[in-house]
């Protein structure tokens, strides 16, 4: 199945929010503490960014059921 923008739903929006939160967390942490190479912030950022990416891809890949189309 190919991802389609016709399948945007609440899960897609939530996944994109998590993705943006991960990126903003890394950027604000780096600017505030002037630390760009920290394993702690990497681990949190990776979980948020990958969760957002995979969540968005999965939510866009599944086709809508007959009940959701109506």
C-alpha positions as CSV (number, residue, x, y, z in Angstrom):
1,X,0.0,0.0,0.0
2,X,1.2,3.5,-0.8
3,X,0.8,6.4,1.6
4,X,-2.0,8.7,0.6
5,X,-2.9,12.2,1.9
6,X,-6.5,11.2,1.7
7,X,-6.0,9.1,4.8
8,X,-5.1,12.0,7.1
9,X,-6.8,11.5,10.5
10,X,-6.2,12.2,14.2
11,X,-3.4,9.7,14.4
12,X,-1.5,11.4,11.6
13,X,-1.9,14.8,13.3
14,X,-0.7,13.4,16.6
15,X,2.3,11.7,14.9
16,X,3.3,15.0,13.3
17,X,3.0,16.9,16.6
18,X,5.3,14.3,18.2
19,X,7.8,14.7,15.3
20,X,7.8,18.5,15.6
21,X,8.1,18.2,19.4
22,X,11.2,16.1,19.0
23,X,12.8,18.5,16.6
24,X,11.9,21.6,18.7
25,X,13.2,19.9,21.9
26,X,16.6,19.2,20.3
27,X,16.9,22.7,18.9
28,X,15.8,24.5,22.0
29,X,18.0,22.3,24.2
30,X,21.0,23.0,22.0
31,X,20.4,26.8,21.9
32,X,19.7,27.1,25.6
33,X,22.6,24.9,27.0
34,X,24.9,25.2,24.0
35,X,25.3,21.5,23.9
36,X,24.8,19.8,20.6
37,X,26.5,16.5,21.2
38,X,24.8,15.0,24.3
39,X,23.7,11.3,24.4
40,X,20.8,12.1,26.7
41,X,19.1,14.5,24.4
42,X,19.8,12.3,21.4
43,X,18.0,9.4,23.0
44,X,14.9,11.5,23.7
45,X,15.0,13.1,20.3
46,X,15.3,9.8,18.5
47,X,12.4,8.3,20.2
48,X,10.2,11.3,19.5
49,X,11.3,11.8,15.8
50,X,11.1,8.1,14.9
51,X,7.8,7.7,16.7
52,X,6.4,10.6,14.8
53,X,7.8,9.4,11.4
54,X,6.7,5.8,11.8
55,X,3.3,6.9,13.2
56,X,2.7,9.3,10.3
57,X,3.7,6.7,7.7
58,X,1.6,4.0,9.3
59,X,-1.5,6.2,9.6
60,X,-1.2,7.3,6.0
61,X,-0.7,3.8,4.7
62,X,-3.8,2.1,6.0
63,X,-7.0,2.4,3.9
64,X,-10.2,3.7,5.4
65,X,-12.9,1.2,6.2
66,X,-16.4,1.5,4.8
67,X,-17.7,3.0,8.1
68,X,-15.0,5.7,8.1
69,X,-15.7,6.7,4.5
70,X,-19.4,7.5,5.2
